[in-house]
Amino acid sequence: MKSESRKEEIIRAASILFKEKGYSAVTMRDLAKAMGIKAASLYNHIDSKQEILSTIIIELAEEFTTGMNQIVNSKVDAIKKLENIIDLHIDVTLRNSDGLASLNNDWMHLEEKNLQYFEKMRQEYEENFRAIVKNGVDREEIKPFNIEIMVFSTLSTLRTLYLWYPKQKNIDAEILKHDMISVLLKGMV
């Protein structure tokens, strides 16, 4: 296993603080204190708090985009694509629930260039998700409910998984995947 660089340690510590307090409330002094170092030492590894936020959000958004592109281009039916999307969200959540807090709650604090880039990725992700659902409905693989409601319901659940799952003590990752796929795609009844 590769050891974590100092920059990666800073980003991980910042992710935790941003999740607890929100990006705006965290100072570089807070981050340095949490790491047990002087604030000036942080600047040997990063340029700004904005760089940290951008790194967290853009890396996660790119991971979701890459995963979605692979799913879209796969030669499987809509149901399997949706299962793969659920798997993607669960895997990313299990690896980086702290970073997902910034992705979901602090993206609007990105500087313009990164903000536009993030918004483009998010929009394309949602359009791809919507297209998969629509294709499934058109092929009668998915029930013909309102597509926007299906997209909203599924993505809302997946996007907030980072809040709920860390509090669960007795739910194994494989059970989480199996049951979420069953509930989100087949319903409870």
C-alpha positions as CSV (number, residue, x, y, z in Angstrom):
1,M,0.0,0.0,0.0
2,K,1.3,3.4,-1.0
3,S,2.0,5.8,1.8
4,E,0.0,9.0,1.9
5,S,1.8,12.2,0.9
6,R,1.7,15.3,3.1
7,K,-0.6,17.0,0.6
8,E,-2.9,14.0,0.7
9,E,-2.9,14.1,4.5
10,I,-3.9,17.8,4.4
11,I,-6.7,17.1,1.9
12,R,-8.0,14.2,4.0
13,A,-7.9,16.3,7.2
14,A,-9.6,19.2,5.5
15,S,-12.3,16.8,4.1
16,I,-13.2,15.8,7.7
17,L,-13.3,19.5,8.9
18,F,-15.3,20.6,5.9
19,K,-17.8,17.8,6.6
20,E,-18.1,18.8,10.3
21,K,-18.2,22.6,9.9
22,G,-18.6,23.4,6.3
23,Y,-16.0,24.9,4.0
24,S,-16.7,28.6,4.9
25,A,-16.3,28.0,8.7
26,V,-13.0,26.2,8.4
27,T,-9.8,28.3,8.6
28,M,-6.3,27.3,7.7
29,R,-5.5,27.6,11.4
30,D,-8.3,25.1,12.2
31,L,-6.7,22.7,9.7
32,A,-3.2,23.2,11.0
33,K,-4.5,22.6,14.6
34,A,-6.3,19.5,13.6
35,M,-3.1,18.2,12.0
36,G,-0.9,19.3,14.9
37,I,1.3,21.6,12.8
38,K,1.8,25.4,12.3
39,A,-0.5,27.0,9.7
40,A,2.5,28.3,7.8
41,S,3.7,24.7,7.3
42,L,0.5,24.0,5.3
43,Y,1.6,26.4,2.6
44,N,4.7,24.2,1.9
45,H,2.3,21.7,0.4
46,I,-0.7,23.6,-0.8
47,D,-1.4,27.1,-2.1
48,S,-4.8,27.8,-0.5
49,K,-7.9,26.5,1.1
50,Q,-9.5,26.9,-2.3
51,E,-7.0,24.5,-3.8
52,I,-7.9,21.9,-1.2
53,L,-11.6,22.3,-1.9
54,S,-11.1,22.1,-5.7
55,T,-9.0,19.0,-5.3
56,I,-11.6,17.3,-3.2
57,I,-14.5,18.1,-5.4
58,I,-13.0,17.9,-8.8
59,E,-11.3,14.5,-8.1
60,L,-14.6,13.0,-6.9
61,A,-16.6,14.5,-9.8
62,E,-14.1,13.1,-12.3
63,E,-14.3,9.7,-10.6
64,F,-18.1,9.8,-11.0
65,T,-17.8,11.0,-14.6
66,T,-15.3,8.3,-15.5
67,G,-17.5,5.6,-13.9
68,M,-20.6,6.9,-15.6
69,N,-18.9,7.0,-19.0
70,Q,-17.8,3.4,-18.6
71,I,-21.4,2.4,-17.6
72,V,-22.9,4.4,-20.5
73,N,-20.6,2.7,-23.0
74,S,-21.1,-0.8,-21.6
75,K,-23.1,-3.3,-23.6
76,V,-25.6,-4.2,-20.9
77,D,-29.3,-3.4,-20.4
78,A,-30.6,-0.4,-18.5
79,I,-31.2,-2.4,-15.3
80,K,-27.6,-3.6,-15.2
81,K,-26.4,0.0,-15.9
82,L,-28.5,1.3,-13.0
83,E,-27.1,-1.5,-10.7
84,N,-23.6,-0.4,-11.8
85,I,-24.4,3.3,-11.0
86,I,-25.6,2.3,-7.5
87,D,-22.4,0.2,-7.0
88,L,-20.3,3.2,-8.1
89,H,-22.0,5.5,-5.6
90,I,-21.6,3.0,-2.8
91,D,-18.0,2.3,-3.6
92,V,-17.1,6.0,-3.6
93,T,-19.1,6.6,-0.4
94,L,-17.3,3.9,1.4
95,R,-13.9,5.2,0.3
96,N,-14.5,8.9,0.8
97,S,-17.7,9.9,2.7
98,D,-16.0,13.0,4.1
99,G,-15.1,14.3,0.6
100,L,-18.6,13.7,-0.6
101,A,-19.8,16.2,2.0
102,S,-17.8,18.9,0.1
103,L,-19.0,17.6,-3.2
104,N,-22.6,17.9,-2.2
105,N,-22.5,20.9,0.2
106,D,-19.6,23.1,-0.7
107,W,-19.3,23.0,-4.5
108,M,-20.8,26.5,-4.9
109,H,-17.6,27.9,-3.2
110,L,-15.4,26.7,-6.1
111,E,-13.8,29.5,-8.1
112,E,-15.3,30.2,-11.5
113,K,-13.2,28.0,-13.8
114,N,-13.5,24.9,-11.5
115,L,-17.2,25.8,-10.7
116,Q,-18.0,25.7,-14.4
117,Y,-16.1,22.5,-14.9
118,F,-17.9,20.9,-12.0
119,E,-21.3,22.0,-13.1
120,K,-20.7,20.7,-16.6
121,M,-19.7,17.3,-15.2
122,R,-22.7,17.2,-12.9
123,Q,-25.1,18.1,-15.7
124,E,-23.7,15.5,-18.0
125,Y,-23.8,12.9,-15.2
126,E,-27.5,13.6,-14.6
127,E,-28.3,13.7,-18.4
128,N,-26.6,10.3,-18.7
129,F,-28.5,8.9,-15.8
130,R,-31.8,10.3,-17.2
131,A,-31.0,8.8,-20.6
132,I,-30.4,5.3,-19.1
133,V,-33.7,5.5,-17.3
134,K,-35.5,6.7,-20.4
135,N,-34.0,4.0,-22.5
136,G,-35.1,1.4,-19.9
137,V,-38.6,2.7,-20.0
138,D,-38.7,2.8,-23.8
139,R,-37.5,-0.8,-23.9
140,E,-40.0,-1.8,-21.2
141,E,-37.3,-2.9,-18.9
142,I,-38.3,-0.2,-16.3
143,K,-41.9,0.6,-15.3
144,P,-43.2,3.8,-17.1
145,F,-43.2,6.1,-14.0
146,N,-42.3,9.7,-14.4
147,I,-38.7,9.8,-15.4
148,E,-37.8,12.9,-13.4
149,I,-39.3,11.4,-10.3
150,M,-37.3,8.2,-10.8
151,V,-34.1,10.2,-11.4
152,F,-34.6,12.5,-8.5
153,S,-35.5,9.7,-6.0
154,T,-32.6,7.5,-6.9
155,L,-29.9,10.3,-7.1
156,S,-31.1,11.9,-3.9
157,T,-30.8,8.7,-2.1
158,L,-27.3,8.0,-3.5
159,R,-26.0,11.5,-3.0
160,T,-26.9,11.5,0.7
161,L,-25.6,8.0,1.4
162,Y,-22.5,9.7,2.9
163,L,-24.6,11.1,5.7
164,W,-26.4,7.9,6.6
165,Y,-24.0,5.0,6.1
166,P,-21.1,6.0,8.5
167,K,-23.6,5.9,11.3
168,Q,-24.6,2.3,10.5
169,K,-22.6,-0.2,12.6
170,N,-24.1,-3.5,11.5
171,I,-24.5,-3.2,7.7
172,D,-21.9,-4.9,5.6
173,A,-20.9,-3.2,2.3
174,E,-22.1,-6.2,0.3
175,I,-25.5,-6.3,2.1
176,L,-25.8,-2.5,1.5
177,K,-25.2,-3.0,-2.2
178,H,-27.6,-5.9,-2.6
179,D,-30.4,-4.3,-0.6
180,M,-30.0,-0.8,-2.0
181,I,-30.1,-2.2,-5.6
182,S,-33.2,-4.2,-4.7
183,V,-35.0,-1.4,-3.0
184,L,-34.1,1.3,-5.5
185,L,-34.8,-0.7,-8.6
186,K,-37.5,-3.1,-7.5
187,G,-39.2,-1.2,-4.7
188,M,-40.3,-2.5,-1.3
189,V,-43.6,-4.1,-2.5
